[in-house]
Amino acid sequence: MLKKLMALAAVAMVTAGSSSAPRADAAPALLLPDLRQVPPGCASGNAGDSSQCGNWDVCMVVDPTAPNGRCVPPTAAKAVRLRFTSSEENVGDGPLLLYGRRDSTRQDTMSVRQALRNGADGSIPADYDSAQRATRAFTYYEPALAHQHWHLMNFEHFALVSASGKTIVTDRKNGFCLGDRYPVADIGRLAHVPGDSGADAELAERLRANQCRHHEPTALEVLEGISVGSGDDYKYDVDFQWLDITRVPSGTYDLVNTVNDDRTLAEKDYRNNSSAVSVSIQWPQGPPGPNQAIAAGPAVQFMRACPGRPRCP
């Protein structure tokens, strides 16, 4: 599956062309979204209070290749996973709205265009053809029983980074189904939150119920997005919401989540696209070597959250 997705990503990059990252100020008449990455493991809508960052655990599993799995005692485990909830919020001026489309079912993926709200008349493009921006993003139908809907690929990435800045572990996450899942903590300060009527309200109603064409592998179109003042979250017990720390030595690391890493989606501000938490990992008997049994699991502690920052100082 991983090799197939990498190949699909390469095809999507070629299809979308080699356009550079969009300038946030390129179209002043258009209202841009602003994707804010919540620190990993923190509660949805959390304003950065590290005491609320309890949406994570350490799960030891029998099968290191399984996307999820039942947590087992160390004596039965073959791998150790640090699992955590991830959340992205739209705190911009306009909705994040993405239309995916393919010409036929012979294509495994859909190309994606980004639609932007017109600041002059409030209109929002209604379909793929009228969406203003081509992107390098694409969607893929995930057939696994826990999903069975169209995933937006490469939307967010996870990494464990050492004190020296070296990336120790990266994610195997394979996509996201975006919708309005919860209100952000500071919704009261935002100027363009959807009201009770109008184009924004109609779109928000669709996004609250959005399941990304669930059980529709033959779909030719899909909608994904997040309204202003809303966030989308994936709980820590969802498939691939983890990093494998089986071979990670004892020490202090930064757990970093980043949304829109390649800036293929136009935003008002890219500076809040990464957030980190400082994590202590301590093995009482050392990490297991290759082909060694896990004698005892690690003690893991989230020490502090660093919202809007790719590293914790």
Backbone bond lengths (Angstrom), bond angles and torsions (degrees), N, CA, C in turn:
res aa  C-N    CA-C-N  psi(-1)  N-CA   C-N-CA  omega(-1)  CA-C   N-CA-C  phi
1 M - - - 1.459 - - 1.517 111.45 -
2 L 1.363 118.21 -43.37 1.452 121.83 -177.76 1.520 110.91 -61.92
3 K 1.371 117.54 -44.58 1.456 120.78 179.35 1.524 110.60 -62.43
4 K 1.320 116.70 -39.66 1.453 120.46 -179.97 1.516 111.08 -63.33
5 L 1.359 117.32 -43.15 1.447 120.95 -179.33 1.520 111.47 -66.69
6 M 1.358 117.18 -36.25 1.458 120.03 177.43 1.523 110.39 -64.51
7 A 1.333 116.04 -38.85 1.452 119.72 178.18 1.524 110.72 -67.07
8 L 1.328 116.73 -39.93 1.456 120.23 178.68 1.510 111.28 -64.10
9 A 1.342 116.08 -37.79 1.459 120.04 178.55 1.508 110.82 -63.20
10 A 1.347 116.86 -40.57 1.456 120.79 179.68 1.520 110.60 -63.37
11 V 1.329 116.52 -42.08 1.460 120.77 178.53 1.526 110.52 -62.19
12 A 1.334 116.16 -42.30 1.459 120.08 -178.72 1.508 111.27 -64.64
13 M 1.342 117.76 -37.99 1.453 121.28 179.52 1.511 110.34 -63.12
14 V 1.344 116.89 -42.57 1.461 120.48 -179.85 1.519 110.37 -66.29
15 T 1.317 115.76 -41.32 1.460 120.42 -177.32 1.519 111.72 -63.34
16 A 1.349 116.39 -40.50 1.459 120.02 -175.64 1.516 112.56 -79.09
17 G 1.334 117.81 -10.89 1.454 120.19 179.72 1.501 111.68 88.72
18 S 1.296 116.51 -174.03 1.466 121.81 -173.94 1.508 111.97 -111.88
19 S 1.332 118.20 33.71 1.450 120.77 -179.49 1.516 110.38 -64.53
20 S 1.323 116.09 146.17 1.459 120.76 -178.45 1.515 109.82 -78.10
21 A 1.347 116.03 171.94 1.452 120.80 179.98 1.519 109.96 -59.99
22 P 1.340 118.72 139.36 1.457 121.45 -175.78 1.518 111.69 -68.73
23 R 1.326 116.70 144.59 1.452 121.54 172.94 1.515 108.99 -79.58
24 A 1.334 115.98 132.97 1.459 119.73 -178.13 1.523 111.64 -66.90
25 D 1.359 118.14 -22.31 1.459 120.43 -177.35 1.526 111.73 -106.01
26 A 1.353 117.12 18.52 1.455 120.37 -173.17 1.527 112.28 -70.59
27 A 1.329 118.94 -29.48 1.458 121.41 -175.79 1.523 109.32 -133.80
28 P 1.346 117.54 84.01 1.464 120.55 -174.92 1.517 113.86 -62.57
29 A 1.366 117.80 -21.37 1.456 119.59 -179.84 1.518 112.17 -78.90
30 L 1.334 117.15 -10.41 1.453 121.52 -178.49 1.522 109.95 -102.95
31 L 1.327 116.19 140.76 1.465 121.70 -179.30 1.526 109.04 -91.85
32 L 1.319 116.22 114.64 1.457 121.60 -173.83 1.521 112.23 -91.85
33 P 1.329 116.97 148.45 1.466 120.05 171.28 1.522 109.82 -74.85
34 D 1.306 116.25 168.16 1.466 122.82 172.88 1.518 106.98 -138.59
35 L 1.331 116.19 108.21 1.463 121.08 -178.21 1.521 109.61 -85.39
36 R 1.315 115.83 120.86 1.464 122.10 178.72 1.532 108.97 -110.17
37 Q 1.314 115.86 122.16 1.458 120.70 179.35 1.524 110.15 -82.91
38 V 1.318 116.55 124.32 1.467 121.75 175.37 1.531 108.09 -78.61
39 P 1.342 118.96 141.54 1.465 119.28 176.06 1.523 111.47 -54.63
40 P 1.331 118.51 137.48 1.466 121.35 -177.64 1.521 111.72 -59.25
41 G 1.322 115.01 138.23 1.455 120.88 178.86 1.508 114.64 83.40
42 C 1.327 117.96 -1.79 1.460 120.83 -179.27 1.526 110.10 -91.03
43 A 1.324 115.08 155.26 1.460 120.27 -177.06 1.517 110.93 -64.13
44 S 1.314 116.72 146.91 1.459 121.63 176.48 1.522 109.33 -59.10
45 G 1.323 116.44 131.73 1.449 120.47 -178.15 1.515 112.88 81.04
46 N 1.324 118.09 5.73 1.463 121.59 -179.67 1.521 110.39 -70.27
47 A 1.316 117.39 137.53 1.458 122.44 -178.66 1.525 112.57 -88.08
48 G 1.325 118.31 8.50 1.456 120.74 177.52 1.522 114.10 111.55
49 D 1.332 117.74 10.90 1.457 121.73 178.37 1.530 108.44 -76.09
50 S 1.341 116.48 112.21 1.463 120.03 -174.83 1.525 112.02 -64.28
51 S 1.338 117.54 -23.00 1.464 119.48 179.42 1.523 111.56 -67.61
52 Q 1.343 116.34 -17.19 1.462 120.21 178.62 1.524 112.35 -93.60
53 C 1.321 116.66 -0.30 1.464 119.64 -176.30 1.525 110.24 -85.51
54 G 1.318 116.02 69.21 1.452 121.56 -179.17 1.509 113.53 -115.60
55 N 1.340 116.77 11.10 1.462 120.49 -178.00 1.520 110.51 -89.71
56 W 1.322 115.71 62.59 1.460 122.04 -179.27 1.519 108.48 -158.60
57 D 1.325 116.30 166.34 1.457 120.98 172.99 1.521 109.59 -160.25
58 V 1.324 115.32 176.20 1.461 122.44 173.14 1.517 106.41 -112.06
59 C 1.322 116.04 122.19 1.456 121.06 -175.17 1.517 109.39 -124.15
60 M 1.328 116.81 121.40 1.459 121.75 175.89 1.520 109.15 -97.59
61 V 1.347 115.88 132.58 1.458 120.76 -172.55 1.526 110.56 -126.89
62 V 1.320 115.10 160.08 1.461 121.34 -179.76 1.528 110.78 -79.98
63 D 1.332 116.64 -42.42 1.465 121.18 -175.05 1.533 110.50 -103.62
64 P 1.330 119.39 109.15 1.469 121.33 -178.83 1.517 113.68 -65.64
65 T 1.327 118.44 -17.30 1.460 121.00 -177.15 1.525 113.27 -94.84
66 A 1.317 117.82 -8.78 1.459 121.33 -175.95 1.531 110.38 -70.59
67 P 1.342 118.23 140.48 1.468 120.73 178.49 1.519 112.42 -65.96
68 N 1.310 117.27 -25.76 1.446 123.02 175.83 1.520 105.44 -146.20
69 G 1.282 118.37 -158.41 1.456 119.39 177.99 1.510 111.93 154.49
70 R 1.321 115.18 158.61 1.461 120.87 178.61 1.517 109.64 -73.41
71 C 1.331 115.83 134.59 1.463 120.42 178.05 1.529 109.05 -73.44
72 V 1.338 116.52 134.74 1.462 122.15 -175.82 1.526 109.81 -128.30
73 P 1.339 118.57 165.40 1.463 121.62 175.95 1.526 111.24 -66.02
74 P 1.340 117.90 159.05 1.471 121.11 -178.37 1.524 113.66 -54.83
75 T 1.306 117.77 -36.75 1.461 120.38 -175.90 1.526 112.83 -64.15
76 A 1.341 117.23 -23.09 1.461 121.05 -179.35 1.524 112.17 -102.69
77 A 1.341 117.87 -6.48 1.456 121.67 -170.56 1.524 112.65 -87.62
78 K 1.322 114.23 151.13 1.466 122.11 173.89 1.533 111.62 -116.08
79 A 1.339 116.75 -13.37 1.458 120.80 -178.54 1.527 109.97 -150.54
80 V 1.330 115.09 152.37 1.465 121.92 179.18 1.522 108.42 -120.79
81 R 1.325 116.36 128.57 1.453 121.60 -177.65 1.523 111.75 -120.53
82 L 1.324 114.74 136.55 1.459 121.19 169.70 1.520 106.30 -95.76
83 R 1.342 115.88 109.76 1.464 121.08 -176.73 1.529 108.59 -102.08
84 F 1.344 116.25 146.24 1.462 119.68 -177.06 1.521 109.92 -157.98
85 T 1.332 114.88 148.60 1.459 121.42 173.51 1.525 109.13 -75.38
86 S 1.333 116.47 141.05 1.460 120.85 173.92 1.522 108.98 -122.88
87 S 1.342 115.77 143.80 1.463 121.02 -176.39 1.522 110.23 -144.52
88 E 1.349 114.90 141.47 1.451 121.71 173.83 1.514 108.72 -126.36
89 E 1.334 115.81 142.49 1.458 121.07 -175.72 1.529 110.43 -127.18
90 N 1.322 116.19 146.75 1.457 121.43 175.95 1.526 108.97 -101.97
91 V 1.339 116.46 108.96 1.461 121.68 -179.50 1.531 110.18 -116.54
92 G 1.338 116.27 27.37 1.455 121.26 -176.72 1.512 113.36 -92.72
93 D 1.331 114.89 -154.07 1.459 121.70 -178.25 1.523 112.63 -101.22
94 G 1.332 117.14 -18.90 1.452 120.64 -179.03 1.510 111.21 -138.69
95 P 1.320 117.80 165.25 1.463 120.66 -178.36 1.525 111.59 -69.58
96 L 1.331 115.71 150.19 1.458 120.54 164.27 1.518 105.41 -83.39
97 L 1.325 116.19 114.54 1.460 120.25 -175.94 1.518 108.98 -133.76
98 L 1.329 116.00 120.68 1.457 122.23 -175.86 1.523 109.65 -125.74
99 Y 1.337 115.82 130.61 1.452 121.57 175.64 1.529 108.47 -111.36
100 G 1.324 116.00 126.81 1.448 121.33 174.41 1.518 110.49 -105.88
101 R 1.345 116.38 145.33 1.465 119.37 179.09 1.525 110.55 -154.52
102 R 1.325 115.72 146.44 1.461 122.38 171.24 1.522 108.23 -133.25
103 D 1.311 116.55 158.09 1.466 120.50 -175.68 1.523 112.81 -79.35
104 S 1.342 116.62 -31.20 1.458 119.60 -178.70 1.516 109.80 -157.46
105 T 1.318 116.64 168.76 1.461 121.42 179.31 1.524 112.01 -71.87
106 R 1.323 117.32 -7.61 1.470 119.31 175.71 1.529 111.47 -72.39
107 Q 1.312 116.98 -15.36 1.459 121.65 176.09 1.525 109.61 -93.00
108 D 1.333 116.95 132.14 1.465 120.90 -177.80 1.525 112.74 -79.28
109 T 1.325 117.53 -19.89 1.460 120.80 -175.68 1.521 110.85 -127.31
110 M 1.325 114.62 163.38 1.459 121.77 172.11 1.526 108.48 -112.58
111 S 1.317 117.10 137.41 1.455 120.05 169.69 1.526 108.03 -74.68
112 V 1.334 116.77 160.66 1.463 121.50 -172.66 1.523 110.11 -128.59
113 R 1.329 116.09 132.97 1.457 122.59 171.64 1.523 108.90 -116.37
114 Q 1.329 115.90 145.58 1.462 121.59 179.15 1.518 109.72 -99.49
115 A 1.326 115.84 129.34 1.459 122.30 177.87 1.519 109.36 -101.37
116 L 1.330 116.80 136.20 1.459 122.26 -176.63 1.525 110.64 -121.32
117 R 1.312 115.81 139.70 1.470 121.85 -178.66 1.521 110.22 -73.20
118 N 1.315 115.98 134.58 1.454 121.89 178.03 1.527 109.33 -78.12
119 G 1.339 116.15 122.11 1.458 119.97 -177.72 1.510 113.76 -72.86
120 A 1.321 117.88 -19.88 1.458 120.73 -177.51 1.520 112.36 -80.28
121 D 1.336 116.42 -48.75 1.465 118.62 -176.08 1.526 114.13 -114.06
122 G 1.356 117.19 -2.01 1.458 120.49 176.90 1.508 114.83 79.72
123 S 1.321 117.97 2.88 1.459 120.35 -177.44 1.526 111.52 -72.36
124 I 1.338 115.17 151.35 1.465 122.53 179.17 1.522 107.65 -127.86
125 P 1.345 119.40 126.05 1.462 121.04 179.61 1.522 111.28 -52.26
126 A 1.329 115.13 138.59 1.464 120.37 -171.59 1.521 114.01 -95.38
127 D 1.352 118.04 -8.99 1.452 118.35 -175.98 1.524 110.77 -159.55
128 Y 1.304 115.11 178.51 1.463 122.57 -177.46 1.526 111.41 -59.01
129 D 1.312 118.02 -44.35 1.464 121.61 -175.34 1.525 112.04 -64.57
130 S 1.316 117.49 -34.71 1.461 120.00 -177.06 1.527 113.06 -91.60
131 A 1.329 118.05 -8.15 1.466 121.09 176.65 1.528 109.39 -63.94
132 Q 1.340 116.83 138.00 1.460 120.63 -168.39 1.523 114.89 -77.99
133 R 1.333 119.13 -27.91 1.455 119.63 -167.94 1.523 113.37 -123.27
134 A 1.328 115.92 129.09 1.459 120.40 167.30 1.524 108.11 -75.15
135 T 1.332 117.38 149.45 1.466 121.67 177.67 1.522 109.32 -132.09
136 R 1.316 115.15 170.53 1.460 120.68 173.59 1.530 111.12 -91.07
137 A 1.322 117.19 2.09 1.462 121.31 178.89 1.527 110.33 -75.33
138 F 1.337 115.27 161.49 1.456 120.57 174.67 1.517 108.94 -153.07
139 T 1.330 116.21 162.76 1.457 120.66 177.30 1.524 109.80 -116.01
140 Y 1.331 114.33 154.10 1.464 122.18 -176.34 1.525 107.85 -142.79
141 Y 1.324 117.64 137.45 1.466 120.64 179.46 1.511 109.42 -81.56
142 E 1.334 116.05 118.53 1.466 121.89 179.25 1.531 108.50 -93.04
143 P 1.356 117.48 114.08 1.461 120.38 -174.42 1.525 114.50 -83.39
144 A 1.334 118.77 -6.66 1.467 120.41 -178.12 1.527 110.43 -56.23
145 L 1.326 116.63 145.80 1.462 121.66 -174.08 1.518 112.83 -57.28
146 A 1.321 118.01 -32.71 1.460 120.84 -178.44 1.526 112.94 -76.21
147 H 1.335 117.64 -7.06 1.464 120.68 -175.89 1.527 110.93 -125.30
148 Q 1.315 117.45 -80.89 1.465 122.93 -179.53 1.530 112.38 53.50
149 H 1.326 114.24 48.27 1.464 120.71 173.64 1.523 108.34 -153.36
150 W 1.338 115.75 -179.70 1.455 120.98 -174.33 1.527 110.40 -88.61
151 H 1.324 114.54 123.51 1.459 121.74 -177.98 1.525 111.38 -98.68
152 L 1.329 115.80 137.14 1.456 121.24 168.57 1.525 107.18 -82.53
153 M 1.319 117.04 120.68 1.456 121.53 -172.63 1.527 111.78 -88.39
154 N 1.343 114.78 148.62 1.469 123.01 174.25 1.528 113.22 60.01
155 F 1.325 116.90 27.97 1.460 120.29 179.95 1.528 111.54 -74.83
156 E 1.326 116.64 -39.11 1.469 121.77 -177.58 1.516 108.86 -141.32
157 H 1.338 115.99 148.48 1.457 121.12 178.43 1.528 110.35 -135.24
158 F 1.350 114.55 151.74 1.463 122.32 179.38 1.529 109.18 -117.32
159 A 1.331 116.08 151.05 1.463 119.87 176.22 1.520 109.68 -156.33
160 L 1.336 115.47 149.68 1.460 122.72 171.24 1.524 106.67 -108.25
161 V 1.329 116.35 122.73 1.463 122.19 -172.07 1.520 109.63 -120.20
162 S 1.345 116.71 136.02 1.458 121.56 -179.19 1.524 110.41 -78.08
163 A 1.337 116.06 171.79 1.461 121.54 179.50 1.522 111.64 -62.10
164 S 1.328 117.44 -27.56 1.462 121.79 179.43 1.525 112.82 -82.44
165 G 1.340 117.07 -4.31 1.457 121.30 179.87 1.511 114.50 94.42
166 K 1.327 118.18 4.92 1.458 121.18 179.75 1.526 110.21 -82.39
167 T 1.330 116.47 133.34 1.459 121.04 176.14 1.522 109.09 -76.06
168 I 1.319 116.34 121.11 1.463 122.30 -175.40 1.522 111.34 -94.06
169 V 1.316 117.41 -43.67 1.465 122.77 -178.04 1.526 108.47 -140.54
170 T 1.323 116.94 140.58 1.459 121.61 173.59 1.527 109.96 -120.85
171 D 1.315 115.42 167.85 1.463 120.58 -172.10 1.523 112.73 -82.45
172 R 1.336 114.52 168.90 1.463 122.68 171.51 1.527 110.04 -120.92
173 K 1.325 116.35 19.04 1.459 121.04 -177.86 1.522 110.17 -61.51
174 N 1.336 117.18 139.82 1.458 119.43 -173.19 1.513 114.76 -118.53
175 G 1.320 119.57 12.76 1.451 117.73 173.34 1.524 113.67 146.56
176 F 1.337 114.13 170.10 1.457 120.93 -173.72 1.520 110.19 -140.26
177 C 1.316 115.69 146.99 1.458 122.91 171.21 1.520 106.84 -110.43
178 L 1.328 117.32 108.13 1.459 121.36 -170.68 1.523 112.10 -91.57
179 G 1.337 114.55 140.73 1.452 122.05 175.97 1.516 109.76 -165.77
180 D 1.312 117.32 177.99 1.463 122.49 177.86 1.527 108.30 -84.93
181 R 1.347 116.59 101.27 1.468 120.81 -174.58 1.529 113.44 -101.85
182 Y 1.353 117.81 -23.45 1.468 120.00 -179.67 1.536 108.92 -163.45
183 P 1.349 118.83 157.48 1.465 121.74 175.68 1.528 110.36 -82.83
184 V 1.329 116.93 143.40 1.466 120.39 179.60 1.530 109.80 -72.77
185 A 1.342 116.01 158.97 1.466 120.76 -175.08 1.520 112.40 -65.99
186 D 1.337 117.57 -33.67 1.466 121.16 -176.09 1.526 111.68 -107.08
187 I 1.304 116.41 37.15 1.462 120.94 -176.65 1.523 111.81 -59.68
188 G 1.328 117.98 -27.58 1.455 121.66 -177.03 1.515 114.45 -66.56
189 R 1.319 117.65 -20.21 1.471 119.75 -178.51 1.527 112.31 -91.82
190 L 1.318 118.17 -7.92 1.460 121.78 -175.32 1.524 110.88 -86.38
191 A 1.343 114.95 139.54 1.462 119.94 -171.40 1.527 114.25 -89.91
192 H 1.326 117.72 -17.82 1.456 119.17 -171.03 1.530 112.85 -122.13
193 V 1.310 117.35 33.38 1.465 121.37 176.34 1.529 108.82 -68.15
194 P 1.338 118.67 135.76 1.469 120.25 -179.23 1.520 111.83 -57.26
195 G 1.334 115.35 139.22 1.459 120.82 177.17 1.523 110.98 -92.60
196 D 1.317 115.61 -148.01 1.464 120.77 -177.22 1.516 113.10 -92.73
197 S 1.334 117.07 -10.46 1.460 119.55 -178.80 1.518 109.20 -149.02
198 G 1.330 115.41 169.52 1.447 120.39 179.50 1.510 112.61 98.41
199 A 1.354 115.72 178.85 1.460 121.60 -175.79 1.517 112.03 -62.97
200 D 1.353 117.22 -39.90 1.468 120.17 179.62 1.521 111.36 -63.17
201 A 1.309 117.08 -42.10 1.465 121.45 -179.43 1.521 111.00 -65.18
202 E 1.341 116.56 -40.99 1.461 120.13 179.25 1.527 110.99 -64.80
203 L 1.338 116.13 -41.68 1.456 119.48 178.13 1.529 110.75 -65.46
204 A 1.335 117.43 -43.03 1.465 120.84 -179.77 1.523 111.32 -60.56
205 E 1.330 116.74 -37.15 1.466 120.10 177.73 1.521 110.57 -63.35
206 R 1.329 116.93 -39.81 1.471 120.45 177.47 1.533 110.78 -66.70
207 L 1.319 116.41 -41.50 1.465 119.66 -175.75 1.523 112.19 -72.69
208 R 1.323 117.96 -28.98 1.467 119.66 176.39 1.521 110.92 -64.60
209 A 1.312 116.62 -31.26 1.469 120.65 -178.34 1.522 112.08 -101.25
210 N 1.317 117.75 5.86 1.463 120.40 -170.93 1.529 112.26 -68.50
211 Q 1.313 116.63 125.14 1.458 122.97 176.09 1.533 111.51 -120.93
212 C 1.337 116.63 14.21 1.471 121.81 172.13 1.531 112.16 56.42
213 R 1.315 115.28 47.94 1.474 122.82 177.38 1.532 110.78 57.31
214 H 1.317 114.67 54.68 1.457 122.04 179.80 1.531 110.86 -58.81
215 H 1.334 115.89 133.02 1.460 122.86 -179.56 1.539 112.39 62.12
216 E 1.337 117.08 27.71 1.459 120.40 179.34 1.537 110.42 -126.64
217 P 1.318 117.89 69.30 1.469 120.11 -179.39 1.527 113.33 -65.85
218 T 1.324 117.74 -18.14 1.462 120.46 -179.10 1.531 112.34 -94.41
219 A 1.326 117.46 5.08 1.468 120.54 -179.25 1.526 110.46 -60.12
220 L 1.316 116.05 145.96 1.460 121.56 177.34 1.525 112.00 -103.61
221 E 1.340 117.69 -12.89 1.454 121.88 -179.99 1.527 109.58 -139.70
222 V 1.339 116.02 153.69 1.456 120.98 176.35 1.522 108.95 -151.83
223 L 1.310 115.92 150.22 1.464 122.74 177.24 1.521 108.73 -115.46
224 E 1.324 116.86 138.57 1.461 122.52 173.80 1.521 108.27 -140.01
225 G 1.333 117.21 151.48 1.460 117.87 176.77 1.513 113.58 167.06
226 I 1.344 114.61 177.18 1.469 122.99 179.97 1.524 107.52 -142.10
227 S 1.323 117.22 126.31 1.453 121.94 178.23 1.524 110.78 -73.42
228 V 1.334 116.22 160.29 1.461 120.79 172.48 1.523 109.14 -60.26
229 G 1.344 115.89 131.49 1.466 120.61 179.01 1.506 114.32 88.44
230 S 1.338 117.15 3.34 1.463 120.84 178.86 1.522 110.67 -120.87
231 G 1.320 115.41 162.78 1.455 121.77 177.30 1.517 110.64 -133.31
232 D 1.324 114.98 162.41 1.466 122.30 177.01 1.523 107.39 -123.19
233 D 1.322 117.05 130.27 1.470 119.64 -176.83 1.526 111.14 -130.05
234 Y 1.330 113.99 152.75 1.462 122.87 174.25 1.521 107.63 -124.07
235 K 1.337 116.23 119.03 1.462 121.40 -176.00 1.533 111.23 -68.59
236 Y 1.317 115.78 158.52 1.467 120.56 -172.97 1.521 113.92 -70.45
237 D 1.322 118.22 -11.13 1.461 119.52 177.31 1.529 112.70 -98.34
238 V 1.344 117.16 10.08 1.463 121.99 176.48 1.532 108.70 -81.74
239 D 1.326 116.68 153.35 1.466 121.84 179.23 1.526 112.13 -50.20
240 F 1.309 115.79 133.81 1.468 124.50 173.83 1.523 114.21 64.67
241 Q 1.330 117.99 15.11 1.471 119.86 174.37 1.533 109.25 -85.32
242 W 1.310 116.46 57.48 1.463 120.24 -175.25 1.526 110.95 -160.01
243 L 1.331 113.62 164.21 1.462 122.62 168.29 1.523 107.92 -122.93
244 D 1.319 116.75 139.22 1.464 121.77 179.72 1.529 108.75 -80.21
245 I 1.328 117.57 117.35 1.474 121.67 -178.70 1.534 111.29 -113.14
246 T 1.340 116.80 20.81 1.461 120.94 -176.75 1.525 112.33 -57.13
247 R 1.318 118.04 -38.60 1.463 121.97 -176.43 1.529 112.86 -107.14
248 V 1.321 117.84 10.02 1.465 120.67 -178.09 1.532 109.87 -79.47
249 P 1.336 118.49 122.56 1.470 120.53 -179.36 1.522 111.97 -65.30
250 S 1.325 116.05 160.97 1.462 120.75 174.98 1.523 109.37 -59.12
251 G 1.323 116.39 141.00 1.461 120.43 179.86 1.513 110.99 161.48
252 T 1.336 115.04 -174.89 1.459 122.77 177.86 1.515 108.97 -109.84
253 Y 1.316 116.30 132.71 1.454 122.39 -174.68 1.527 109.96 -134.48
254 D 1.327 115.49 166.07 1.453 121.87 168.93 1.521 108.67 -104.48
255 L 1.321 115.90 125.38 1.458 121.71 171.17 1.521 106.25 -93.97
256 V 1.336 116.94 115.59 1.461 122.01 -170.33 1.530 110.21 -118.60
257 N 1.318 116.06 129.20 1.458 122.01 171.55 1.523 108.56 -112.52
258 T 1.342 116.46 135.82 1.466 121.28 -178.56 1.520 109.90 -133.20
259 V 1.321 116.49 130.20 1.457 122.58 176.94 1.526 108.89 -104.61
260 N 1.343 116.78 145.94 1.466 122.57 176.91 1.529 110.84 52.50
261 D 1.316 115.66 49.47 1.460 121.73 -173.12 1.529 112.51 -60.11
262 D 1.325 117.35 -37.68 1.466 120.08 -178.09 1.526 112.89 -91.16
263 R 1.322 117.09 2.99 1.468 123.27 176.35 1.527 112.53 57.38
264 T 1.315 115.38 32.03 1.457 117.85 176.31 1.523 111.68 -73.55
265 L 1.346 117.40 -20.05 1.454 121.74 176.73 1.525 108.69 -96.87
266 A 1.324 117.00 130.63 1.464 121.60 -179.93 1.523 109.61 -70.90
267 E 1.327 115.48 132.22 1.462 121.98 179.25 1.526 110.52 -135.56
268 K 1.317 115.01 161.50 1.461 122.27 174.75 1.518 111.16 -72.52
269 D 1.343 116.86 -35.16 1.465 121.28 -174.80 1.525 108.51 -150.44
270 Y 1.344 116.59 124.00 1.462 121.07 179.13 1.527 112.64 -95.83
271 R 1.314 118.06 -3.58 1.467 120.49 -171.46 1.522 113.82 -74.07
272 N 1.335 118.26 -14.77 1.464 121.48 -179.30 1.526 112.08 -108.07
273 N 1.343 116.73 21.53 1.459 120.18 -175.48 1.522 113.86 -80.86
274 S 1.337 118.14 -10.35 1.468 121.58 176.48 1.519 109.35 -123.67
275 S 1.317 115.81 142.17 1.460 122.43 171.65 1.518 108.29 -139.58
276 A 1.332 115.83 150.47 1.462 120.52 -175.02 1.523 111.13 -133.69
277 V 1.321 115.16 160.55 1.453 122.20 165.88 1.530 107.46 -130.28
278 S 1.318 115.64 144.48 1.455 120.92 176.05 1.530 107.95 -84.73
279 V 1.330 115.43 127.59 1.462 121.39 -173.51 1.523 110.17 -124.43
280 S 1.312 116.08 130.87 1.465 121.63 173.28 1.525 109.00 -100.41
281 I 1.339 116.10 127.95 1.467 122.44 176.71 1.523 107.62 -120.50
282 Q 1.311 117.22 120.10 1.457 121.47 -178.17 1.528 110.26 -131.31
283 W 1.342 115.85 119.35 1.459 122.01 177.55 1.532 109.14 -93.57
284 P 1.324 117.69 119.53 1.477 118.97 -179.10 1.530 113.53 -64.19
285 Q 1.333 117.28 -28.91 1.462 121.29 178.29 1.528 112.34 -123.46
286 G 1.342 115.80 18.85 1.456 120.17 -179.45 1.516 111.24 82.63
287 P 1.358 117.43 153.50 1.466 119.76 177.80 1.519 110.58 -69.45
288 P 1.316 117.46 151.28 1.469 119.84 179.80 1.522 111.30 -69.90
289 G 1.316 116.44 145.16 1.452 121.20 173.80 1.503 110.43 -82.43
290 P 1.335 117.91 177.67 1.464 121.08 177.65 1.523 111.13 -56.87
291 N 1.332 115.39 131.54 1.470 122.81 178.14 1.528 113.18 66.25
292 Q 1.327 117.87 13.67 1.460 121.19 176.42 1.521 110.96 -97.51
293 A 1.322 116.31 148.65 1.454 121.30 176.30 1.527 109.80 -72.98
294 I 1.317 116.04 155.77 1.459 121.39 176.94 1.522 108.21 -86.15
295 A 1.335 116.30 108.53 1.463 120.07 -176.70 1.524 111.71 -71.53
296 A 1.312 116.45 -41.81 1.468 121.64 179.08 1.519 108.15 -155.82
297 G 1.311 116.28 141.16 1.458 120.40 -178.97 1.514 111.84 -72.04
298 P 1.343 116.63 162.36 1.460 120.05 -179.25 1.526 112.30 -78.88
299 A 1.337 115.27 152.98 1.451 121.04 169.35 1.522 107.57 -90.72
300 V 1.343 116.60 122.48 1.467 121.78 -175.86 1.521 108.78 -118.77
301 Q 1.326 115.89 136.17 1.466 121.67 179.83 1.526 109.37 -135.26
302 F 1.344 116.49 129.74 1.458 121.24 169.62 1.523 107.14 -85.59
303 M 1.323 117.09 118.08 1.464 120.48 -171.22 1.523 113.07 -94.93
304 R 1.331 118.62 -42.51 1.462 120.11 178.16 1.524 108.94 -160.00
305 A 1.330 114.17 152.09 1.456 120.88 178.71 1.522 109.73 -101.50
306 C 1.335 115.44 145.86 1.462 121.52 179.65 1.532 108.36 -129.35
307 P 1.340 117.51 78.09 1.466 120.13 -177.58 1.522 111.56 -65.26
308 G 1.332 114.79 138.18 1.455 120.32 178.42 1.512 114.88 73.07
309 R 1.332 117.50 13.80 1.460 120.95 -177.96 1.526 109.37 -131.39
310 P 1.331 118.17 136.27 1.467 120.84 -179.38 1.521 113.54 -77.41
311 R 1.333 117.26 -10.43 1.465 121.70 178.02 1.520 109.40 -141.54
312 C 1.316 116.53 151.99 1.456 121.66 170.54 1.527 107.74 -98.35
313 P 1.331 118.76 126.83 1.461 119.73 -176.91 1.512 112.05 -67.96
